Amino acid sequence: MGQTDNDSLKLSNQLCFPLYAAARKVISLYTPHFKELGITYTQYLVFMALWENNPMTVRELCRILYLDSGTLTPLLKKLEREGYLIKSRDPDDERVVVVSLTDKGTDLREKVSHIPRSVSKCVPLSQDEAAALYMLLYKLLSEGEISDS
């Protein structure tokens, strides 16, 4: 028997809801760690991207983090004010903004290195389940997998 229109509006039938709720639950596990450092989860994502590939353009950061520039720009301004990074113009193309970590931003890596292990201990998934979930989530995120139609 197919889904009725009323069934399609049940919360229990929505893929988006458990994705949203699980993301919030996992992110909340990070909050106590970040509170003492004065950073947010989204800022942590920026740091991780830059620790992996420093410097980066704002456009690259937006693409990697699945964020728009309206979300990322104020966050980068705050991190720059706090001395974690420097924004500059690309000398070859003044329209391109490049983000580079300062020593303070680089040093933060050591202070947060324990966090992924601590958080993973709180997630009730086996390594195989976590790997399968990881693959499925990146399948959803990959270009062309989800269409606007």
N, C-alpha and C positions, 0 to 999 in steps of 0.2 A: 504494500500500500504506500503510495507516494505522500510526500509532505503536503499538508494543506498550507494556505497562506498564514493561518494562525500558528501552525507549528513552526513556520520559518521565523516567527517573531519571539519564540521562546528563548530565554537566555541560555538554557541548557543545550540549545541547538546551534549556538553561535561559536564559530572557531575563534573569532576575535576576542571573546570574553576570557577564556582560559589563557590565551596568549598574554593579554593585558594584565590579568590578575597575577599570573606566574611571574611576569616581568617585574611588577610592583613588589611582589614578595621577595624575589631574589635581590632586587636593588635595595630593599630595606635592610637586608643583611649587611650591606656595605656601610650604611649610614653611621653607625657608631664609630667605625674606623675613621671615616672622613670628618666627622664632627670635630674630633680632637685636632685634626690637621687644618680645619677651616676650609675644606674644599667640598665640592659636590660630586655626585656620580658623573655628571656630564663633563665636568672639568677633568675628572680622572680619565675619562675616555680620550680627551684631548691630549693629556699627558702621555698616555700609552701610545697613541698614534705618533707623537713627536719623539718619544724614546726609541721607537722603532725606526723612524725615518725623519731625522732633524737636519735641516729645516724643511718645511713644507709650505705650499701655497694655501691660502684660505680655501680656494676651490678644491684642492686635493683633500683637505680636512673635511670639507662638506661632503664630498663624495664618499670617503672612507667611513665616516661616522653616520651617514644617512641623515644629515642635518641640513637645513637651509641656512643661507647666510644671515637671515634675520635673527635666527636663534644663536648662531655661532659668534657673530660680530660682537654683541655686548659681553658675552662670556670671555672672549679674547681680550677685550678692553679691560675687563676686571683683572684678568690674570696678568696683563701687562702692568697695570697700576700696582699690583701686589708684588711685582718684580720677578715673576716666574718666566716671562717670555718677552720678546721684543718683536714688534711688527715693523717691517720696512717694505719699501717699494723695490720691485725687481728692476735693476738698472737697465735691462734690455727691454722691459715693457712696464712703464710706470703705472699701468692699470692693474698690474698683478701685485697682490700683497703677499709677502713672505713672512712666515711665523718661525721664529727661532727660540729655542729654550735658552734661558740664562743659566748660570751656575746653580742658582737657587732652584730652578725648574729641573735641572739634571739631578741635583742632590735629593730631590723629593723621591726619586725612584727607590733609593735605599730605604727610605722611611715607610714605603707602602709595599715593599717586596713580599711581606708575610701575608698580605690581605687575601690574594686569590686562594691560597691554601686554607686559610681560616674559613673563608666563605664556602669553599667546596665541601668542607666537612659538615656544613649545615644543610646541604642540599641532599635530599634523600633519593639519590639516583646512583646506580652502579656506574662504573666507568663505561661499560657498553651502552647503557641507557643514555648517559650523558653524551656520548659520542654520536649515537643515533639521533638524539634531539638536536644536537649541534648541526648535523648534516641536514636534517629536515628544515631547520630554521634558516640556514643559509640557502637552501633550495628556494624557500619563499622569498628571500631577499634578492636572489640573483636576477639579473635583468631579463625581462621577457617572461618570467614565471607568473607574475601577477599582472594582469592587464586592467586598464581603467574601464573596460567595457563590461 
